[in-house]
Amino acid sequence: MLAFLLLLLPFTLAIYCVWAKEPREIMSIFIGTLSAILLCAFKVLFTYSHRIVPYSFKENFLYFLFRQNCVPVIVVFLLFFLIVKDTAEVKINSFFPLLCSFYIVFLPYTVISGAFNVYTAYFLFIAPISCLAMLVQCAVSLHYIYENLLNKRYVLLALNIVLMIVYLILPAVFNALYYINYSIPLLLLYNILFAVFPLGFVLFMFILSMLRKEK
């Protein structure tokens, strides 16, 4: 039952590491995993994970936005960016392995600790895909934000900033809609559309890079 939730992100990270072949990513993976372990340990010791879910879009949206989506991503990456002594480009390229390794621990913890052995298909299957799409798009957008900033392409810079903000916010929107009994078929459709763009783009770039290597 929990296999998809537990294996999707590790499998994706393994594929990324094989493709990137960048030994320095081991450090970002270690930091991301350690950050999640420390945060989860803190939550176990000092907070109560199970919550009474209110029938309120706003309250649930803010909960997911600040506890599970936007803030964890921003805080973990900013701390990594400020602490690690390396070039800005290297730090930006480390975004995906850093945050993917973080969510490998953090996402299952939030689902399992808050469920009390009652797991829904939404959080076992749809939410992990949404999380992966968020991380992929943020990694891609962050790369192009840096590149367009250096090359002074301000329209593309603004576009990628907007894309990154949208992808940080929408998973919290979907989760909040689920808790107010929004249509599951529509939520499934929204998440598919949400995931198609970043995952399709990365798959296209991967195939393109493989074709170039063959030449």
C-alpha positions in Angstrom: 0.0 0.0 0.0 2.8 2.4 0.9 5.2 1.2 -1.8 4.5 4.0 -4.3 4.7 6.7 -1.6 8.0 5.3 -0.3 9.7 4.5 -3.6 8.7 7.2 -6.2 11.2 9.9 -5.0 14.1 7.5 -4.2 13.7 5.9 -7.7 13.6 9.4 -9.3 16.7 10.5 -7.4 18.6 7.4 -8.3 17.8 8.0 -12.0 18.9 11.6 -11.6 22.2 10.5 -10.0 22.9 8.0 -12.8 22.2 10.6 -15.4 24.0 13.5 -13.8 27.1 11.5 -12.8 28.1 14.3 -10.4 29.9 13.0 -7.2 29.5 16.3 -5.4 25.7 15.7 -5.3 26.4 13.2 -2.5 26.9 16.1 -0.1 23.6 17.8 -1.1 21.8 14.4 -0.8 23.3 13.9 2.7 22.4 17.4 3.8 18.8 17.1 2.5 18.3 13.7 4.2 19.8 14.9 7.4 17.7 18.1 7.4 14.5 16.0 7.0 15.6 13.5 9.8 16.2 16.4 12.2 13.0 18.1 11.4 11.0 14.9 11.7 12.7 14.1 15.0 11.8 17.5 16.3 8.2 17.0 15.2 8.1 13.6 16.9 9.5 14.9 20.2 7.8 18.3 20.5 4.7 18.4 18.3 1.5 16.4 17.8 1.4 15.2 14.2 -2.2 14.2 13.9 -4.5 17.2 13.4 -8.2 17.7 13.4 -8.9 18.7 9.9 -11.2 21.7 9.6 -13.7 22.0 6.8 -12.0 25.2 5.5 -10.1 25.7 2.3 -8.1 28.7 3.8 -7.0 26.9 6.9 -5.9 23.8 5.1 -4.3 25.7 2.3 -2.2 27.7 4.8 -1.3 24.5 6.8 0.0 22.8 3.7 1.7 25.9 2.3 3.7 26.7 5.4 4.1 23.2 6.9 4.7 20.9 3.9 5.3 22.8 0.6 6.5 26.3 0.1 8.3 27.1 3.4 10.2 23.8 3.8 11.5 24.1 0.2 12.6 27.8 0.7 14.1 27.3 4.1 16.0 24.2 3.4 17.4 25.6 0.1 18.3 29.0 1.6 20.1 27.4 4.5 22.0 25.2 2.1 22.8 28.2 -0.1 24.1 30.2 2.8 26.1 27.5 4.6 27.7 25.6 1.7 30.8 27.2 0.3 30.6 26.7 -3.4 29.7 28.7 -6.5 26.1 29.9 -7.0 25.8 27.8 -10.1 26.8 24.6 -8.3 24.4 25.4 -5.4 21.5 26.0 -7.8 22.3 22.7 -9.7 22.1 21.0 -6.3 18.5 22.1 -5.7 16.8 18.9 -7.0 19.0 16.3 -5.2 18.9 18.4 -2.0 15.1 18.8 -1.9 14.3 15.4 -3.3 16.3 13.7 -0.6 14.6 15.9 1.9 11.1 14.9 0.8 12.2 11.2 0.6 12.0 11.3 4.4 9.6 14.2 5.0 6.7 13.3 2.7 6.2 9.7 4.0 6.6 11.0 7.5 3.8 13.6 7.1 1.5 11.1 5.4 2.1 8.2 7.8 2.2 10.2 11.0 -1.0 12.1 10.2 -3.0 9.1 9.0 -3.4 6.9 12.1 -3.3 3.8 9.9 -6.0 5.2 7.6 -4.4 5.9 4.2 -6.2 7.5 1.3 -5.3 6.9 -2.3 -4.9 10.6 -2.8 -2.0 10.9 -0.4 -0.5 7.5 -1.4 -0.5 8.1 -5.1 -1.5 11.6 -6.3 0.3 13.7 -3.7 3.8 12.1 -4.3 3.5 12.8 -8.0 2.4 16.4 -7.2 5.4 16.7 -4.9 7.8 15.4 -7.6 6.4 17.8 -10.2 6.8 20.7 -7.8 10.5 19.8 -7.2 11.3 19.2 -10.9 9.7 22.5 -12.0 11.3 24.5 -9.2 14.7 23.0 -10.1 14.2 23.8 -13.8 12.9 27.3 -13.1 15.7 28.1 -10.7 18.3 27.1 -13.3 16.7 29.3 -15.9 16.2 32.2 -13.4 20.0 32.2 -12.8 20.8 31.8 -16.5 18.4 34.5 -17.6 19.5 36.9 -14.8 23.1 36.5 -16.0 22.1 37.1 -19.6 19.7 39.9 -18.8 16.7 38.2 -20.4 14.2 39.7 -18.1 11.0 38.5 -19.7 12.1 34.9 -19.4 13.4 35.6 -15.9 10.0 36.9 -14.9 8.2 33.9 -16.5 10.4 31.4 -14.6 9.9 33.2 -11.3 6.1 33.1 -11.8 6.3 29.4 -12.8 8.3 28.6 -9.7 5.9 30.5 -7.4 2.9 28.7 -9.0 4.4 25.3 -8.6 5.3 26.0 -4.9 1.7 27.0 -4.2 -0.5 24.7 -6.2 0.2 21.4 -4.3 -1.1 23.2 -1.2 -4.2 24.2 -3.2 -4.9 20.7 -4.3 -4.5 19.2 -0.8 -6.8 21.9 0.6 -9.4 21.1 -2.0 -9.2 17.4 -1.2 -10.0 18.2 2.5 -13.1 20.1 1.6 -14.4 17.1 -0.5 -13.7 18.6 -3.8 -14.3 16.3 -6.8 -11.6 13.6 -6.9 -11.8 13.1 -10.7 -11.2 16.9 -11.2 -8.3 16.8 -8.6 -6.8 13.9 -10.5 -7.1 15.9 -13.8 -5.6 19.0 -12.2 -2.6 17.0 -10.8 -2.0 15.3 -14.2 -1.9 18.7 -15.9 0.3 20.0 -13.1 2.8 17.1 -13.6 2.7 16.9 -17.4 4.6 20.1 -18.1 7.7 19.7 -15.8 8.0 15.9 -16.2 7.4 16.0 -19.9 10.0 18.8 -20.3 12.6 16.8 -18.4 11.9 13.7 -20.3 12.3 15.6 -23.6 15.6 17.1 -22.5 16.8 13.7 -21.3 16.0 12.1 -24.7 17.6 15.1 -26.5 20.8 14.7 -24.5 20.9 11.0 -25.2 20.5 11.6 -28.9 23.3 14.2 -28.9 25.6 11.7 -27.1 25.0 9.1 -29.8 26.1 11.6 -32.5 
